[in-house]
Amino acid sequence: MTARHRPWPGEPPADEDAPPADAAPDEDGLRERLAAAADACDAPDVVLALSRHGRRTVHSGGTGAPSDIAREDLRYEIGSASKTFTGLLLARLVRQGALTGGEPAAACLDPGRTVGPEPVTLAHLITHTAGLPALPRDFLPRTLPARRTNPYARYPAARVTDAFLRHRPRHRPGTRWHYSNFGVAVLGHAVAAATGTPWQDLLTEHVLRPFGLSGTALAAEDPKIDAAGYGKDGRTPVPPFDAGGFQAAGAVRATPHDLLAFLEAHLDPAGSPAAGALRAVRVPVLRRGLDHRHVHTMAWFRHPTDGGPMYFHSGATLGQQAFLGFRPGTGTALAAVCTRRFRARDPFIATAYALLADG
């Protein structure tokens, strides 16, 4: 399967995603839809936070007993949806001139290393075209004892970078798409090394603080505010997720309100301190599949709808799931979270996707 690229990063046409002037939504009807969707998700805790033209509607529900803190005020693990934060951070660093995106990752991680004529670059890593597998080859053997609790915690940063520097891609970088937690994890370490700044500090300085995301973190800190996850049965508690050396690929945990604020910034970049980067992460950089119908940006999956393109990303840990998405053409954003591990025929992602697609 080949991947076709556009120049990276760039700017979309000025009017590509401009929202129309729609009438005010039917608030009662929307609340009924959110309540029905929460019931369909069948998880101990479910929060569906939707914004339409700046007006927020939040519904909380679930099969579990509510805690002392409202469900919408808890922080939830968003797993691979963290990559949208990583993509925006990289876009900001490129816009600011700190990076170009074309830096060889191996040279960032090992400055004395000689790289070949076609090295794996930061751009390859964020677009899943670096020729890397989903996880390092030794990940499963090394994490097997903790596969039901916290496998990523047993694979630290040093092992991630060492596995990358020893890896030999099967395909020329930039030619094939293969979704890779490994690749985005490497990206985080390469960016930190190239800038001389720890990943958490970079994310805080360039994303969390500018967007006012005070309810977002990279690790569990307090069981009173960090939502508890559950296994596939929806009853067995699982420990808080520890991303180990995969922070850039899946460590973010946030309140639904923070996630919605993050998405609302993507809906209306004008006036934002990160306007250029917010526009850049909308731009298609890769098209793949039959007739190139699968479209990707440097941070989002992108699907066409009657109301213009829809941008989205989902994520999961061993006990929680998340779906983030926005549609500039309709002024709609959705942050959905739940506290039940993904299982066969799980309804959560499909339900959240349908909410946004119909919004």
C-alpha positions, 0 to 999 in steps of 0.5 A: 500500500503506497502513501502519497504526500503533499508538502508538509506542513502547509496552510489550507485554502482560506475558505476550505473549512469556513463554517456557515451561519447556522441557526441555534441548535435544538438544545432539548433534542441534542441533550436527548441524543447525548443521553441516548448515546451515553446509554449505548456506550455501556460503561461505568462512566461516560461523558459526552461534551459537545460544542456547536458554534461556541455553545457547550452541551455536556452529558454525564452518565454511566452504569457505575456509582458516581463519585464525590466529584462530578464525572465531567470534572474528572481527568480521563486517559485518552490513549492514542488521542494524545497524538493530536497534542503531539502533532500540534506541538510539532507544528508549533515548533516548526512554525516557530523555526525551532525545527523543520520536520525534516531532521533525521530522528537518529541524528537527534537521538545520537548526534554523532551517528552517521545517517544514510541518504534517506533517513527516518525524519520527524515528519515520517514519525508523526505521519506513520510512514517511518517503516516502523512496526506498531511496537518494538519487536521485543515489546511483548516478551519484555512486558508480558508479566504486566500485559493485564496491568501496565505493560508500557510501564515496563518499557522505558524511554531508553529502551524505546530509543535503543530499539529505534536506533537498532531497527532496520526498516523494511521499506523506504521511509515515506513510502508506506503507511503503518500506524505506529505507537513506536514511531510517535514515541520515538518522535517525542524523544527525538524532539526533546533531544533536538530542543534540549527540553523534556517532553512534558515541559515542551507540551506544557509550554507550547500547548497546555499553558497557551490553551489554558488546559490546567486539567491536563497532565501526563500521569495520574496524580490523585485518585480523587480527580483521576477517573478509574478505569475498568476491564472489559466486563465493566466491573474489574478495576484496572490501575492508572495507565503508565505510558513508560517511554511512550509518552508522546504516543499516549500519556495525556489524561484530561478533563472533558472540559479541557478536551473540548477547549482543545478542540474548540481552538481547532475550530476557530484558529483566528486570534489564537497564539497557535493560529498557524499551527492549528491551520497546519494540522488540518492540511492533508499530508497523506492519502492512501488506500483505494483511490486514496480515499483515506486522508491523514493530516499530521495530527488527525484522521480526516473523512468527508461529510456533507458539511465539510471535512471531519477530523477525528482521533480515538484512543484507548488504554487498558481501562478507558477510551476516548474519541476527539473530533471536530467539523469546522464546516458546522462549527461542531466539536466532540470530546467523548470519554468512557471508563471501560476497556475496548472489547469486541463489537464495542459501541463507544467509538462508533457511537461517538463518531456518529454523533459528530458525523451527524452534528 
